């Protein structure tokens, strides 16, 4: 059973797959810096989420997502469905038209400014989409906001142009990069904790004990990585993710 099947067990399988596919496309395109409206389009995501909310209100989930004739009016109708949880009825129903509007009508007219407006819009899309995913999981899985947010982060691996994957192996395509930096980038590209043995193999570090002592434990001490010694598993902390984004990948462009 997939993670999403556990988190959204009340949603039909095909609808879950459509939701994860649309969200995954948003995440991957964002981290590949594909910020054009046609590439980072939240429209399909909105239609799927709307179909889930509509089905939840009606007490009968559709097998597949459908596109309402007017997204704004359809979402306003959801606000009147008192059977829906408040997060669905008031928050998501008001966020979907905004998300829909950003990608449908913001493709032209961006002039000036210090920040690329496409990047700005894309950031809004991924943040709102992630929040919506977390709220869906929070309600359907009956969990906390913190746990739901963590669940969303674990659904999709980040695609990093610097990391190449084949089978169960991942490689950082810059062999000159220090072992600590390679470790951070590899952990950044993974949605879930990574085994110490895998990291040693992926980096091709010569000695596992020295790698643990000189790399993993030092990163753990600096709070860039959280290392579970009992399970020999490592995961990137928010501080580590910020370091990767602002330092290691800052000037990296797709294909560069």
N, C-alpha and C positions, 0 to 999 in steps of 0.2 A: 504494500500500500504506500502511495506517495505521501509526502509531507502535506501537500495541499488537500489530499483526500481526508487526512486526519483533521486538518484545521477547518475545512469547509465541507464536512460530511453531509450536511443538509442540502448541498447544491449538486444537481445532476453532474455526472462525470464529464460529459461533453462540454457543459458550460464551464466547469472547473478548468478543463484543458484550454478552452478559449481564453479564459481569464488569465491563466498563467502565461500563455503564449503572447498575449497582448502586452502584459506587464513586462515579460522578459525582453520583448522587442524594444520597449521604451528604455529599460535599464541598459541593455547592450549598446544601443545606439548612442545613449548619453555618454557612456564611458569610452566610446570610440570617437567622441567629439563629432558625431553626425547630428548636428543641431538644426538642420533645415526642417521646415514644417512637414514636408513629405516624408522625412526620415524619422522624426520624433513626433509621431502623430498620436495624440491621446484619444482621438475620435472613436476608434473601435473599442478601446478600453472603456470609454464612457457608455457606449451602447451595451456592452456586456454587463457592467455594473448596474445600469438602469434595469436591465432584464432581470437580474437577481433581486433587486429591490422590489420591482413590480410583482414578481412571482411570490416573494415573501409576503407582500401585502395581500395578494389574492389567495394565498394558501395553496398555490399550485405552481411549482417552478416549471418554466419552459425548458425544453430539451436543448434548445439553441438560443443564442442571442438574437434579438430583433431590433431594428432601428425605428425609433418612434418618428412620426411624421414631423414633429416639432419638439426638439429636446427641451427647450425652455418650458413650454406648456406642460409637457409630460412630467417634468421634475416638479413643477408647481403643484400638479395633481398629487404627487407623492407626499407633499407637505401636509395634505389634508387627510392622509391615511393614519389615523390615530393608533392603529394596531402596530405600526412600525416603531422600533426603538428610536428614541430621540436622535441618536447619532445618525441614523439612516434618514429619518424624516426631515430633520432640520439642517444638519451639517452636510451629509453627502449629497442630498438632493439639491443643495445650493452650490456645492462645489462642482458638480458635473457640468452645468452650463458654462461655468468659467473655464474649466479645463477644455471643454469643447470649443469655446470661442478662441482661446489662445492659439490653438493649432489650425483652426479653420480660417481665421481672418487676421492673422498677424504675420503673414508671409511677405508682406510688402510694406514699404513706408518706413523702414528702419534707417534713420539718418543720424549720424553723430553719436555722441556719448562715449564715455570711456569704456563701457562694457558692451561687447557684441550683444545686440538685442536678441539674436537667435539663441545665444548661450543663456541669456537671462530668462527667456521664455522656456527654454528646455529645462532649466533648473526648476522653474515653477511647476512644469509638467511632472518631472520625476518626483519632486517632493510631495505634490498633491496626490499623485498616483500611489505613492508608498503609504501615505497617511490613510487613503481610502482602503488599501489592501489590509493595513493593520486594523482598521475599524471593522472590516468584514470578519477578519479572523477573531477579533476580540469578542464580537457578538455571537458568531456561529460556534466558536470553540469555547465560549464562556470562560475567558481568561482575562488576565490583567492587561492594561495598555502596554506596560513594559514588556511582558512576555509576547504579546502580539507583534510589537515592533521588532523584537529579536527574531521572531518567526519569519517575518517578511525578509529580513536581511539574510536569513538562511535559505531562502527559496532559490535565489539566482546568483550564480557566480558572476563576478565582474570580469568583463573581457578587457584585458590589458594588452595592447599591441606588443609590448615588450615580452610577453609570456606566450610561448608556443606550447600547445598540448597535443599529445598523440597517445591514444590509449590511456593508460594510467600514469603516464609520465608527463611532467611539465618542465620546461626549460626557460630560463631567462636568456633572451637573445642578446646578451651583452656579457660575455665571459669575463670582461675586465672589471665588472661590478663586484664590489666587496661582498663577502659571504653574508654579512649582516644585512646589507641592502637587498641582496637577492632574496634572502629569507623574508624580508618585509614585503617585497613585491609579490612573491609567491603566495604568502598568506593573504595579501590584499586581493588576489585574484580568486581566492577560494571562499565560498559562502559558508563553509563549515570548518571546524578545527582540523588540523593536518597532523598526521602522525610524525613523530621525530624521525623514524626510519625513512619515511617518504621524503622529507626535507633533505636528509643526508644524501639520498639517492638522486634527487632532482638537482641538487647543487653539485653533486659528485665530490663532496668533502671527503678527504682521505681517511679521517678518523672520527668515528661517531662520538666517542667520549670527549675528544677535544672540541668537536662542534658544539656539543651540549654545553661544555664549560665556557668556551670562548665566544660563542655566538648566542645560543638560545637563552642561557641564564643571564647573560649581560643585557640582552634585550628585555628580558623579564624584569630585571632589576631597574631598568630605566622606564618601565611601564609601557613599553611599546608593544610588548607581547605578553599574553598571559599563558604560562606554561604549567600544565598539570603533570607533575612528576610521576604520580601514581599511574596515570594512564599514558604517559609519554605523548601527550597531545598539546599542540600549540595553536593559539588563535590570536588574531590581531586585535589590539585594543583600539578604542576611538582615537587615542593619542597617536598610535602607530599609523592608523589610516590617514590621519591628517598629515603626518610626516611624509607618507608616500605621495599623497596628492599635491602637497605644497613644495616638496623638495625633489623627490625621485622622479616623479612623472610630470612635473610642472611644464617643462618645455618639450615634452614628448608628443608628437603628432602621429596619427595613424599612418603606418607605412614608413615612418621616419626612423 
